């Protein structure tokens, strides 16, 4: 195939434009193109201007519609949530001072903090317990666990539970009149939360329980 015919054919094929009327089918046939395909390529008619404009307008309308929809979803999923977070004031309690702290007082205040600041559905049940005391060089840390579950009438014994771990730290170097330091984290997570900076999400507990149930089903545990 001469070079000029080959260039014309590839250009027409890529852009779905008709080949020149004088292009002999023999130039196409025998070069990897069947007679039927060659005939179709030669019979392609150009789209008239009116239909071409209508098709372009339709595509443009679809693009604009999708862009508007994407913008609305972005606003609802991100911007609106950020505005709500900005308006939300993180709630906390007045934690005991270092000199007034005791293991029992710490557990009571954890319960108080949860009941007053965490937004949870009433179906959630929990129990808290003291775990151990950790004596460090410059402080003492007291570890607690709060165990969560959602028992139902059909399943009074839940298939899975979720744990949150609290740590109350008493400084050995700072004045004893200062409040204790408190932070907590969820099981299977290394992210540390501080009550004065954190808005607790019920979804965190749900995700832990759902993941445990999925794993249980995959392992086919009873």
JOZITA-V44362 format. One record per pair of residues at least 12 apart in sequence whose C-alpha atoms are under 10 Angstrom apart, sorted by the first residue. I is the first residue (numbers start at 1). J is the second residue. Records with the same first field share a line. If there is no record, write none. Layout:
I->J  J
This chain:
1->26  27  28  30  31
2->27
5->19  20  23  24  27  28
6->27  28
8->20  23
9->23  27  28  41  42
12->41  42  44
13->41
16->41  44  45  46
17->41  42  43  44  45  46  47
18->40  41  42  43  44  45  46
19->38  41  42  43  44  45
20->42
21->42  43
22->42
23->42
24->38  39  42
25->37  38  39  41  42
26->38
28->41  42
85->199
88->199
89->196  197  198  199
90->117  195  196  197  198  199  200
91->113  116  117  118  195  196  197  198  199  200
92->112  113  114  116  117  118  194  195  196  197  198  199
93->109  110  112  113  114  116  117  195  196
94->109  112  113  179  180
95->109  110  112  113  168  178  179  180  181  182
96->109  177  178  179  180  181
97->170  175  176  177  178  179  180  181
98->168  169  170  171  172  174  175  176  177  178  179  180  181
99->170  175  176  177  178  179  180
100->176  177  178  179  180
101->168  170  176  179  180
102->142
103->130  132  133  142  143  144  168
104->129  130
106->130  142  143  144  166  167  168  180  182
107->128  129  130  142  143  144  145  146  166  168
108->128
110->128  144  145  146  166  167  168  182
111->126  127  128  146
113->195
114->146  195  200
117->195  198  199  200
118->198  199  200  201  202
119->199  200  201  202
120->200  201  202  203  205
121->150  202
122->150
123->149  150  151  152
124->148  149  150  151  202  205
125->147  148  149  150  151
126->146  147  148  149  150  161  162  163
127->145  146  147  148  149  163
128->144  145  146  147  148  163  164  165  166
129->143  144  145  146  147  165
130->142  143  144  145  146  165  166  167
131->143  144  145  165  166  167
132->144  145  167
133->167  168  169
134->167  169
135->169  170
136->171  172
137->171  172  173
138->170  171  172  173  174
139->169  170  171  172  173  174
140->167  168  169  170  171  172
141->166  167  168  169  170  171  181  182
142->166  167  168  169  170  182
143->165  166  167  168  169  184
144->164  165  166  167  168  184
145->163  164  165  166  167  184  185  186  187
146->162  163  164  165  166  186
147->161  162  163  164  165
148->160  161  162  163  164  205  206  209
149->161  162  163  205  206  209
150->162  206  209
158->209
159->209  210  212  213  216  222
160->208  209  210  211  212  213  216
161->205  206  208  209  210  212  213
162->186  187  188  204  205  206  207  208  209  210  212
163->185  186  187  188  205  208  209
164->184  185  186  187  188  189  204  205
165->183  184  185  186  187  192
166->182  183  184  185  186  192  193  194
167->181  182  183  184  185
168->180  181  182  183  184
169->181  182  183
170->182
181->194  195
182->194  195  196
183->195  196  198
186->204  205  208
187->205  208
188->208
189->208
